Amino acid sequence: MKLARFLISREGFISVLCYTVTAVFSFLSFAPLNLPIFVWFAPFGLFIIEKRNRGEWKKLIYHGFGFAILFYLVSFHWVYHMTTVFGGFDWYLAVPIFIGSAILLNFKFPVYLLIFSFLVKKVGKFFPLIASFSILFAEFFTPQVFPWYFGNVVAENQILAQNAEYTSAYGLSGFLFFVSYYLFYLKNPKKFLHFLSLIQSLITKHRKLAKQLLVGIVSLLIVLVLFFGNGFYLYHKWDNVQPIAEREVLIVQPNAPLEFRDGRNPAEEIRNLMTRIDRMVETELKQKPVDLVVLPESGVPFFTTHDSEVTRSIRIYWHQFESLMAIISLRHGTNLFYNELDADIPGGKESARIIRNDIRTYNSSVLMNPNGERKNSYQKVFLLIFGEYMPFEWMYALSGQTGQFAPGTKMDLIPYYESRQTPSNVTKDLHWEDTFGLSPDSVREHYRSNQIEEKTIGSFLPLICYEVIISEFVRKFEGDPDFIVNVTNDKWYGNSVESYQHHTLGRLRAIEFRKWIVRSTNSGTSVFTDHLGRNIDNEFTPIETTATIRKKVSVIPGEMTFYRLYGNLLSYLFMGIVGLVFFVYAKRNS
């Protein structure tokens, strides 16, 4: 009842309006709408709530959760879809999970309001660095499943986005709140005119106050010049870098089914899928070969090409899957990167008596070389909650669809090999229909005359699904990749903005690494992004359909960027310095 009375009151109306300003303006600035002008006003809702409730800690906490829930409803409404489709929860369980995740995973809002209000109250005057400090602290030290930052929205500006080479999205968040707080302070035209007259008055009568005011103005100019100037410099520096090589890459978006609870025939659907993949690849490559073909996460769901005692015992190895992958790579003389299930037993021990509870399953991606040989693989390290694992064992009983995957332990680059430069020598090419009667070894024997000497020509950094949005995780990969490959299955989220947001959150990895990103999705949207974070030709594949897209990926000369070397050092230094200045100021004025 208290909540209902609050919502229909004038105070409640203003509060919800503030929540809406922050949520809607952020959404308008973000993918796929990309209207970055709104981002500079998005924090206004937070500033107003803090000002109206300054020092009232309990109210600020409640308002923080209000921001969290409305922000989730507007920008991340697809989480509900994920919970029902990916997790398999009924609506009466999905709703509380959605609301709970909105609160628990957006603690940044109440934390920001509390810290900002505390510091503003202590300082007692306009001090915009506090706004930057507070948002950085909130974004660094609150839990998240889908890591998103206000800086990701700022990065829709191509010039400002280049600063991610030094600070990732965090520094852009701090910059946004610094500038936005200035705009908020001067939002009233009368206050702005008063501000100008105050400058004139202070210059002639109060030199000490004039110096303080001048420091504020100069600090704003310095920050603006620093971020825009550095972004402009980096943009032109990297735009003029000449690639050391180019690799022709084909993305195949097969729109594979998620599951078969609607009564469809699984065998028929999988046969149609395999036929579709075979034909899509042949259509694209018959006359125009490539160096690498990339299939998405769950491009062929439920199966593996890893032939072992364990995978046979749990019936996930399918020889026709391996045969088709070998046909594609041998027929076109290309590297093929695809996703599969994989399984083993801890310690690598296999025996005649395999106990199912001992088996670990993985979300895995594998490279098959131009000779049709299964080579290096990568097992997903960061698993997705409510889809690939549950936080508590008892929750598995609530959803019969959630997987129990084990995280991978290795973070190695994937080598790839020189493709065949000559046309196929065989008189008859094989297709999916031939896999019914041919084993993988028979396929390789059929194409023996097409086999070439194995020669490694580079490596790429493999990421599965939302791993690409976790900057601290991605920088742990060692070595100098030619480019980044992100395979994902966004079909779980339906025809929503999720796929565009997912890509935008991960796009900054291209700038942090100064490497191209090849993003391959099951049902859209797939895209190529260069080392400046630009989406090539602004060409996105449509959602919930089959498609192919191919580009020449530039291999940028290896260089360890500041962020790869030092991570979030600059953001921590900034928070430390501002915290120290505040401490000294508070001691002097106590």
C-alpha positions as CSV (number, residue, x, y, z in Angstrom):
1,M,0.0,0.0,0.0
2,K,2.8,2.4,0.8
3,L,4.3,1.8,-2.6
4,A,0.9,2.4,-4.3
5,R,0.4,5.7,-2.4
6,F,4.0,6.8,-3.3
7,L,3.5,6.1,-7.0
8,I,0.3,8.2,-7.2
9,S,1.8,11.1,-5.3
10,R,3.6,14.1,-6.8
11,E,6.9,12.8,-5.3
12,G,6.3,9.4,-6.8
13,F,5.5,10.9,-10.2
14,I,8.7,13.0,-10.3
15,S,10.7,10.0,-9.1
16,V,9.4,7.7,-11.9
17,L,9.9,10.5,-14.4
18,C,13.6,10.6,-13.3
19,Y,14.0,6.9,-13.6
20,T,12.4,7.1,-17.1
21,V,14.8,9.9,-18.2
22,T,17.9,7.8,-17.3
23,A,16.5,4.6,-18.7
24,V,15.0,6.0,-22.0
25,F,17.8,8.4,-22.8
26,S,20.3,5.6,-22.3
27,F,18.3,3.3,-24.5
28,L,18.0,5.9,-27.2
29,S,21.8,6.4,-27.1
30,F,22.5,2.7,-27.3
31,A,22.3,0.1,-30.1
32,P,20.5,-0.3,-32.4
33,L,19.1,3.3,-32.3
34,N,22.5,4.9,-31.8
35,L,21.5,8.5,-31.0
36,P,24.5,9.5,-28.8
37,I,23.3,13.1,-28.2
38,F,20.9,11.7,-25.5
39,V,23.6,10.1,-23.4
40,W,24.9,13.4,-22.1
41,F,21.5,14.0,-20.4
42,A,20.8,10.4,-19.3
43,P,22.5,10.9,-15.8
44,F,20.2,13.9,-15.1
45,G,17.6,11.6,-13.5
46,L,20.2,10.3,-11.0
47,F,21.3,13.9,-10.3
48,I,17.8,15.1,-9.6
49,I,16.9,12.2,-7.3
50,E,20.2,12.7,-5.3
51,K,19.6,16.4,-5.0
52,R,16.0,16.0,-3.8
53,N,17.0,13.3,-1.3
54,R,20.5,14.4,-0.3
55,G,21.6,12.7,2.9
56,E,18.4,10.5,3.2
57,W,20.2,7.2,2.8
58,K,17.2,4.9,3.1
59,K,15.3,6.8,0.4
60,L,18.4,6.8,-1.9
61,I,18.6,3.1,-1.6
62,Y,15.0,2.6,-2.6
63,H,15.4,5.1,-5.5
64,G,18.5,3.2,-6.6
65,F,16.4,0.0,-6.9
66,G,13.7,2.0,-8.8
67,F,16.3,3.1,-11.3
68,A,17.6,-0.5,-11.6
69,I,14.1,-2.1,-12.3
70,L,13.0,0.6,-14.8
71,F,16.4,0.5,-16.6
72,Y,16.1,-3.3,-16.9
73,L,12.6,-3.0,-18.2
74,V,13.6,-0.6,-20.9
75,S,17.0,-1.7,-22.0
76,F,17.3,-5.3,-20.9
77,H,13.7,-6.6,-21.2
78,W,15.1,-9.5,-23.2
79,V,16.5,-11.0,-20.0
80,Y,12.9,-12.2,-19.3
81,H,12.8,-13.9,-22.7
82,M,16.2,-15.5,-22.0
83,T,14.9,-16.8,-18.7
84,T,11.8,-18.4,-20.2
85,V,13.4,-19.7,-23.5
86,F,17.0,-20.3,-22.6
87,G,16.4,-21.3,-18.9
88,G,13.0,-23.0,-19.6
89,F,11.3,-21.3,-16.6
90,D,7.6,-20.8,-16.4
91,W,6.4,-17.2,-16.4
92,Y,5.6,-17.2,-12.6
93,L,9.2,-18.1,-11.9
94,A,10.7,-16.0,-14.7
95,V,9.1,-12.7,-13.4
96,P,10.6,-12.9,-9.9
97,I,13.9,-14.0,-11.5
98,F,13.8,-10.9,-13.8
99,I,13.0,-8.5,-11.0
100,G,15.5,-10.1,-8.7
101,S,18.3,-9.9,-11.3
102,A,17.3,-6.3,-12.0
103,I,18.0,-5.4,-8.4
104,L,20.9,-7.7,-7.6
105,L,22.8,-7.0,-10.8
106,N,22.2,-3.3,-10.9
107,F,23.5,-2.4,-7.4
108,K,25.5,0.3,-9.3
109,F,22.5,2.6,-9.0
110,P,21.9,2.6,-5.2
111,V,25.7,2.5,-4.7
112,Y,26.2,5.5,-7.0
113,L,23.5,7.5,-5.3
114,L,24.8,6.8,-1.8
115,I,28.5,7.6,-2.6
116,F,27.6,10.6,-4.6
117,S,25.3,12.0,-2.0
118,F,27.8,11.4,0.8
119,L,30.6,13.2,-1.1
120,V,28.5,16.1,-2.3
121,K,27.2,16.7,1.2
122,K,30.7,16.6,2.7
123,V,32.2,18.9,0.1
124,G,29.3,21.3,0.1
125,K,30.1,22.9,-3.3
126,F,30.1,22.1,-7.0
127,F,32.8,19.5,-7.6
128,P,32.2,17.5,-10.7
129,L,35.0,15.0,-10.2
130,I,32.9,13.5,-7.5
131,A,30.4,12.4,-10.1
132,S,33.1,10.6,-12.0
133,F,34.6,9.0,-8.9
134,S,31.2,7.8,-7.8
135,I,30.2,6.1,-11.1
136,L,33.6,4.5,-11.5
137,F,33.4,3.1,-7.9
138,A,29.8,1.8,-8.6
139,E,30.7,0.2,-11.9
140,F,33.9,-1.5,-10.5
141,F,32.6,-2.9,-7.3
142,T,29.1,-4.0,-7.9
143,P,28.2,-7.5,-9.2
144,Q,27.0,-8.0,-12.8
145,V,26.2,-10.9,-15.1
146,F,25.9,-8.9,-18.3
147,P,28.7,-6.3,-17.7
148,W,27.4,-3.0,-19.1
149,Y,28.7,0.4,-18.4
150,F,27.6,3.9,-19.2
151,G,30.9,4.2,-21.1
152,N,29.6,1.7,-23.7
153,V,26.9,4.2,-24.6
154,V,29.5,7.0,-24.9
155,A,31.5,4.8,-27.2
156,E,28.8,5.2,-29.9
157,N,30.9,8.3,-30.7
158,Q,33.7,7.0,-32.8
159,I,36.2,9.6,-31.7
160,L,35.6,9.2,-28.0
161,A,35.5,5.4,-28.3
162,Q,39.2,5.4,-29.1
163,N,40.0,6.3,-25.5
164,A,39.1,2.7,-24.7
165,E,42.6,1.7,-25.8
166,Y,43.7,3.2,-22.4
167,T,40.7,2.9,-20.1
168,S,38.1,0.5,-21.6
169,A,34.5,1.6,-21.0
170,Y,35.3,2.7,-17.4
171,G,37.1,5.9,-18.4
172,L,34.3,6.8,-20.8
173,S,31.8,6.4,-17.9
174,G,33.8,8.8,-15.8
175,F,34.1,11.3,-18.6
176,L,30.3,11.1,-19.2
177,F,29.4,11.9,-15.6
178,F,31.9,14.7,-15.4
179,V,30.5,16.5,-18.5
180,S,26.9,15.6,-17.7
181,Y,27.2,17.1,-14.2
182,Y,28.5,20.3,-15.6
183,L,25.5,20.4,-18.0
184,F,23.1,19.6,-15.1
185,Y,24.6,22.4,-13.1
186,L,24.1,24.9,-15.9
187,K,20.8,23.5,-17.2
188,N,18.9,26.6,-16.0
189,P,19.4,29.5,-18.4
190,K,19.2,32.0,-15.5
191,K,21.8,30.1,-13.6
192,F,24.0,30.1,-16.7
193,L,23.7,33.9,-17.1
194,H,24.3,34.3,-13.4
195,F,27.4,32.1,-13.8
196,L,28.7,34.4,-16.5
197,S,28.0,37.6,-14.5
198,L,29.6,35.9,-11.5
199,I,32.8,35.4,-13.5
200,Q,32.9,39.1,-14.3
201,S,32.2,40.1,-10.7
202,L,34.8,37.7,-9.3
203,I,37.5,38.8,-11.7
204,T,37.1,42.5,-10.5
205,K,36.2,42.0,-6.8
206,H,37.1,38.6,-5.4
207,R,40.3,37.3,-6.9
208,K,40.5,34.2,-4.6
209,L,37.0,33.0,-5.7
210,A,37.8,33.9,-9.2
211,K,40.9,31.6,-9.1
212,Q,38.7,28.8,-7.9
213,L,36.1,29.4,-10.6
214,L,38.9,29.6,-13.2
215,V,40.2,26.2,-12.0
216,G,36.8,24.7,-12.6
217,I,36.5,26.1,-16.1
218,V,40.0,25.1,-17.0
219,S,39.5,21.6,-15.6
220,L,36.4,21.1,-17.9
221,L,38.4,22.4,-20.9
222,I,41.3,20.1,-20.1
223,V,39.1,17.0,-19.8
224,L,37.3,17.8,-23.0
225,V,40.5,18.4,-24.9
226,L,42.1,15.3,-23.3
227,F,39.3,12.9,-24.4
228,F,38.4,14.4,-27.7
229,G,42.0,15.3,-28.6
230,N,43.4,11.9,-27.6
231,G,40.5,10.2,-29.4
232,F,41.1,12.2,-32.6
233,Y,44.8,11.4,-32.5
234,L,44.3,7.7,-31.9
235,Y,41.6,7.5,-34.6
236,H,43.9,9.0,-37.3
237,K,46.9,7.1,-36.0
238,W,45.3,3.7,-36.3
239,D,43.3,4.6,-39.5
240,N,46.7,5.1,-41.2
241,V,48.2,1.8,-40.0
242,Q,48.8,-0.6,-43.0
243,P,47.8,-4.2,-42.4
244,I,50.5,-6.8,-42.8
245,A,48.1,-9.3,-44.4
246,E,44.4,-9.8,-45.3
247,R,42.3,-12.9,-44.7
248,E,39.1,-13.6,-46.5
249,V,36.5,-14.8,-44.0
250,L,33.0,-16.1,-44.5
251,I,30.4,-16.1,-41.7
252,V,27.6,-18.6,-42.1
253,Q,24.4,-17.9,-40.2
254,P,22.3,-21.1,-40.4
255,N,19.4,-20.2,-38.0
256,A,19.7,-23.6,-36.3
257,P,16.7,-24.6,-34.0
258,L,17.0,-24.1,-30.3
259,E,14.9,-27.1,-29.1
260,F,12.0,-29.2,-30.2
261,R,9.3,-28.7,-27.5
262,D,6.9,-27.5,-30.1
263,G,6.5,-31.0,-31.5
264,R,8.8,-30.7,-34.5
265,N,10.6,-33.9,-35.6
266,P,14.2,-33.5,-34.4
267,A,15.8,-35.8,-37.0
268,E,14.1,-34.0,-39.8
269,E,15.0,-30.6,-38.5
270,I,18.7,-31.5,-38.1
271,R,18.8,-33.0,-41.6
272,N,17.4,-29.8,-43.0
273,L,19.9,-27.8,-41.0
274,M,22.9,-29.9,-42.3
275,T,21.7,-29.6,-45.8
276,R,21.2,-25.8,-45.4
277,I,24.8,-25.4,-44.1
278,D,26.2,-27.5,-46.9
279,R,24.4,-25.5,-49.6
280,M,25.1,-22.1,-48.1
281,V,28.8,-22.8,-47.9
282,E,29.0,-24.2,-51.5
283,T,27.0,-21.3,-52.9
284,E,29.5,-18.8,-51.4
285,L,32.7,-20.7,-52.1
286,K,32.3,-22.6,-55.3
287,Q,33.8,-19.8,-57.3
288,K,35.3,-17.6,-54.6
289,P,37.4,-19.5,-51.9
290,V,38.2,-18.0,-48.5
291,D,40.8,-18.5,-45.8
292,L,38.3,-19.2,-43.0
293,V,34.7,-20.2,-42.6
294,V,33.1,-19.5,-39.2
295,L,30.0,-21.2,-38.0
296,P,28.3,-19.7,-34.9
297,E,27.6,-21.1,-31.4
298,S,25.1,-23.9,-31.6
299,G,25.3,-23.8,-35.4
300,V,25.0,-27.6,-35.2
301,P,23.4,-28.1,-31.7
302,F,23.5,-31.2,-29.5
303,F,26.5,-33.0,-31.1
304,T,30.3,-33.2,-31.2
305,T,32.9,-34.2,-33.7
306,H,35.2,-35.4,-30.9
307,D,35.3,-39.2,-31.2
308,S,36.1,-40.6,-27.8
309,E,34.9,-43.3,-25.4
310,V,33.2,-40.6,-23.3
311,T,31.4,-38.8,-26.2
312,R,30.2,-42.1,-27.6
313,S,29.0,-43.3,-24.2
314,I,26.7,-40.3,-23.8
315,R,25.8,-40.3,-27.5
316,I,26.8,-36.9,-28.4
317,Y,29.4,-38.0,-31.0
318,W,27.9,-38.0,-34.5
319,H,30.0,-39.3,-37.3
320,Q,27.9,-37.5,-39.9
321,F,28.6,-34.1,-38.2
322,E,32.3,-34.8,-38.5
323,S,32.0,-36.0,-42.0
324,L,30.2,-32.9,-43.2
325,M,32.8,-30.6,-41.5
326,A,35.5,-32.6,-43.2
327,I,33.7,-32.3,-46.6
328,I,33.4,-28.6,-46.3
329,S,37.0,-28.0,-45.4
330,L,38.4,-30.4,-48.0
331,R,36.0,-29.5,-50.8
332,H,37.0,-25.8,-50.5
333,G,40.5,-26.2,-49.1
334,T,39.7,-23.8,-46.2
335,N,39.9,-23.6,-42.4
336,L,36.6,-24.2,-40.7
337,F,35.8,-23.0,-37.2
338,Y,32.6,-24.4,-35.7
339,N,30.9,-24.9,-32.3
340,E,30.1,-28.2,-30.7
341,L,29.5,-30.0,-27.4
342,D,32.5,-31.8,-25.9
343,A,32.9,-34.0,-22.9
344,D,35.6,-35.7,-20.8
345,I,36.3,-37.2,-17.4
346,P,38.5,-35.3,-14.9
347,G,42.1,-36.3,-15.2
348,G,41.6,-37.5,-18.8
349,K,40.9,-41.1,-17.7
350,E,38.6,-43.3,-19.7
351,S,37.6,-46.8,-18.9
352,A,35.2,-49.5,-20.0
353,R,32.9,-48.5,-17.2
354,I,32.0,-44.8,-17.5
355,I,30.0,-43.2,-14.7
356,R,27.8,-40.4,-16.0
357,N,28.2,-38.3,-12.9
358,D,31.9,-38.2,-13.5
359,I,31.5,-36.7,-17.0
360,R,32.1,-33.0,-17.6
361,T,30.5,-31.4,-20.7
362,Y,31.8,-28.2,-22.4
363,N,30.6,-25.5,-24.7
364,S,33.5,-25.9,-27.2
365,S,34.6,-24.4,-30.5
366,V,37.0,-26.3,-32.9
367,L,39.1,-25.6,-35.9
368,M,39.3,-28.1,-38.8
369,N,42.2,-27.5,-41.1
370,P,42.0,-27.5,-45.0
371,N,42.8,-31.2,-44.9
372,G,39.7,-32.0,-42.9
373,E,41.6,-32.7,-39.7
374,R,40.1,-31.7,-36.3
375,K,42.8,-29.5,-34.7
376,N,42.8,-27.1,-31.7
377,S,39.7,-26.4,-29.6
378,Y,38.6,-23.8,-27.1
379,Q,36.2,-24.6,-24.2
380,K,34.1,-21.7,-22.9
381,V,35.4,-20.4,-19.6
382,F,32.7,-17.9,-18.6
383,L,29.4,-19.8,-18.5
384,L,26.0,-18.1,-18.7
385,I,23.8,-18.3,-15.6
386,F,20.3,-19.9,-16.0
387,G,21.3,-21.4,-19.3
388,E,24.6,-23.2,-18.9
389,Y,24.6,-23.5,-15.1
390,M,22.5,-22.7,-12.0
391,P,23.9,-20.8,-9.1
392,F,22.5,-23.4,-6.7
393,E,22.2,-27.2,-7.2
394,W,18.5,-27.2,-6.1
395,M,17.6,-24.8,-8.9
396,Y,18.2,-27.5,-11.6
397,A,14.9,-29.1,-10.6
398,L,13.1,-25.9,-11.6
399,S,14.3,-26.0,-15.2
400,G,14.7,-29.2,-17.2
401,Q,16.5,-27.3,-19.9
402,T,19.4,-25.6,-18.2
403,G,22.7,-27.3,-18.9
404,Q,25.3,-28.4,-16.4
405,F,28.4,-27.3,-18.2
406,A,32.0,-27.2,-16.8
407,P,34.1,-24.2,-17.5
408,G,37.2,-24.5,-19.7
409,T,40.6,-24.2,-18.2
410,K,42.8,-23.0,-21.1
411,M,42.9,-19.6,-22.8
412,D,45.0,-20.3,-25.9
413,L,44.9,-18.7,-29.3
414,I,43.6,-20.9,-32.2
415,P,46.2,-21.4,-35.0
416,Y,44.9,-21.5,-38.5
417,Y,46.5,-22.8,-41.7
418,E,47.3,-21.8,-45.3
419,S,44.3,-22.6,-47.5
420,R,44.5,-24.5,-50.7
421,Q,45.3,-22.3,-53.6
422,T,44.3,-24.7,-56.4
423,P,40.9,-26.0,-57.5
424,S,39.6,-29.3,-56.3
425,N,41.1,-32.4,-58.1
426,V,38.3,-34.8,-57.4
427,T,35.9,-35.7,-60.2
428,K,32.8,-35.7,-57.9
429,D,32.4,-33.4,-54.9
430,L,30.7,-34.8,-51.8
431,H,27.7,-33.3,-50.0
432,W,25.6,-33.9,-46.9
433,E,23.7,-36.7,-48.5
434,D,27.0,-38.6,-48.9
435,T,27.6,-38.7,-45.2
436,F,24.9,-41.4,-44.7
437,G,27.3,-43.9,-46.3
438,L,30.7,-42.4,-45.7
439,S,32.7,-42.2,-42.5
440,P,35.0,-39.2,-41.7
441,D,38.0,-41.3,-42.7
442,S,36.3,-42.3,-46.0
443,V,35.7,-38.6,-46.7
444,R,39.4,-37.8,-46.2
445,E,40.3,-40.7,-48.4
446,H,38.0,-39.4,-51.1
447,Y,39.7,-36.0,-51.1
448,R,43.2,-37.4,-50.6
449,S,44.4,-35.7,-53.8
450,N,43.2,-32.3,-52.4
451,Q,45.3,-32.5,-49.3
452,I,48.1,-30.0,-48.9
453,E,51.1,-29.4,-46.7
454,E,50.0,-28.1,-43.3
455,K,51.4,-24.6,-42.8
456,T,50.4,-22.3,-39.9
457,I,50.0,-18.7,-41.1
458,G,48.5,-17.1,-38.0
459,S,46.2,-17.4,-35.0
460,F,43.0,-15.8,-33.7
461,L,41.5,-15.2,-30.3
462,P,38.4,-17.3,-29.7
463,L,35.5,-16.1,-27.6
464,I,32.1,-17.8,-27.1
465,C,28.9,-15.8,-26.5
466,Y,29.1,-13.1,-23.9
467,E,32.8,-13.7,-23.0
468,V,33.4,-10.9,-25.5
469,I,31.8,-8.3,-23.3
470,I,34.1,-9.0,-20.3
471,S,37.2,-6.8,-20.9
472,E,39.1,-8.0,-17.9
473,F,38.7,-11.6,-19.0
474,V,39.6,-11.1,-22.7
475,R,42.9,-9.3,-21.9
476,K,44.1,-12.5,-20.0
477,F,44.7,-14.2,-23.4
478,E,48.4,-14.2,-24.2
479,G,50.0,-13.8,-27.6
480,D,49.4,-11.6,-30.6
481,P,46.3,-12.8,-32.5
482,D,45.6,-11.8,-36.1
483,F,42.0,-11.0,-35.2
484,I,39.2,-12.0,-32.7
485,V,36.4,-14.4,-33.5
486,N,33.3,-14.3,-31.4
487,V,30.7,-17.0,-32.0
488,T,27.3,-16.7,-30.3
489,N,23.7,-17.8,-30.3
490,D,21.4,-14.9,-29.7
491,K,18.4,-16.8,-30.9
492,W,17.4,-17.3,-27.3
493,Y,16.4,-13.7,-27.1
494,G,14.1,-13.6,-30.1
495,N,13.7,-10.7,-32.4
496,S,14.9,-8.1,-29.8
497,V,17.6,-5.5,-29.4
498,E,19.7,-8.0,-27.5
499,S,21.9,-9.0,-30.4
500,Y,22.7,-5.4,-31.3
501,Q,23.4,-4.6,-27.6
502,H,25.5,-7.7,-27.2
503,H,27.7,-6.7,-30.2
504,T,28.0,-3.1,-29.0
505,L,29.1,-4.2,-25.5
506,G,31.8,-6.3,-27.1
507,R,32.8,-3.9,-29.8
508,L,35.3,-2.1,-27.6
509,R,37.5,-5.3,-27.5
510,A,38.5,-4.3,-31.1
511,I,39.8,-1.0,-29.8
512,E,41.4,-2.4,-26.7
513,F,43.3,-5.0,-28.8
514,R,43.5,-3.0,-32.1
515,K,42.3,-6.1,-33.8
516,W,39.3,-6.9,-36.1
517,I,36.4,-8.8,-34.6
518,V,34.6,-11.5,-36.6
519,R,31.1,-11.9,-35.0
520,S,29.3,-15.0,-36.1
521,T,25.7,-15.5,-34.8
522,N,23.2,-18.3,-35.3
523,S,20.3,-16.2,-36.2
524,G,21.6,-12.6,-36.4
525,T,23.1,-10.3,-36.2
526,S,26.5,-11.1,-37.6
527,V,29.0,-8.4,-38.5
528,F,32.7,-7.5,-39.1
529,T,34.2,-4.8,-36.9
530,D,37.6,-3.2,-37.6
531,H,40.4,-2.2,-35.2
532,L,38.8,1.3,-34.7
533,G,35.5,-0.2,-33.6
534,R,33.8,0.6,-37.0
535,N,31.3,-1.9,-38.3
536,I,32.5,-2.6,-41.8
537,D,30.1,-1.1,-44.4
538,N,27.6,-0.9,-41.5
539,E,26.4,-4.3,-42.8
540,F,24.5,-6.4,-40.3
541,T,22.8,-9.7,-41.1
542,P,19.0,-9.7,-40.4
543,I,17.7,-11.3,-37.3
544,E,16.0,-14.7,-37.2
545,T,16.9,-15.8,-40.7
546,T,19.7,-17.5,-42.6
547,A,22.4,-15.4,-44.1
548,T,26.0,-15.3,-45.1
549,I,28.4,-12.4,-44.9
550,R,32.1,-12.2,-46.1
551,K,34.8,-9.6,-45.8
552,K,38.5,-9.2,-46.1
553,V,39.8,-9.1,-42.5
554,S,43.0,-6.9,-42.1
555,V,45.7,-8.3,-39.9
556,I,47.0,-5.3,-37.9
557,P,50.7,-5.4,-36.9
558,G,51.1,-6.7,-33.4
559,E,51.3,-4.1,-30.6
560,M,50.5,-4.5,-26.9
561,T,48.1,-1.6,-26.2
562,F,48.1,0.2,-22.9
563,Y,44.9,-1.6,-21.8
564,R,46.2,-5.1,-22.6
565,L,49.4,-4.3,-20.6
566,Y,48.0,-2.5,-17.6
567,G,44.2,-3.1,-17.6
568,N,42.3,-0.7,-15.4
569,L,45.3,1.0,-14.0
570,L,44.3,4.6,-15.0
571,S,40.8,4.2,-13.6
572,Y,42.2,3.0,-10.3
573,L,44.7,5.8,-10.2
574,F,42.0,8.3,-10.9
575,M,39.8,7.0,-8.1
576,G,42.8,6.9,-5.7
577,I,43.9,10.5,-6.5
578,V,40.3,11.9,-6.2
579,G,39.8,9.9,-3.0
580,L,43.0,11.3,-1.5
581,V,42.1,14.9,-2.5
582,F,38.7,14.5,-0.9
583,F,40.3,13.0,2.3
584,V,42.7,16.0,2.6
585,Y,39.8,18.5,1.9
586,A,37.6,16.8,4.5
587,K,40.3,16.9,7.1
588,R,41.0,20.6,6.5
589,N,37.3,21.6,6.8
590,S,36.3,19.3,9.6
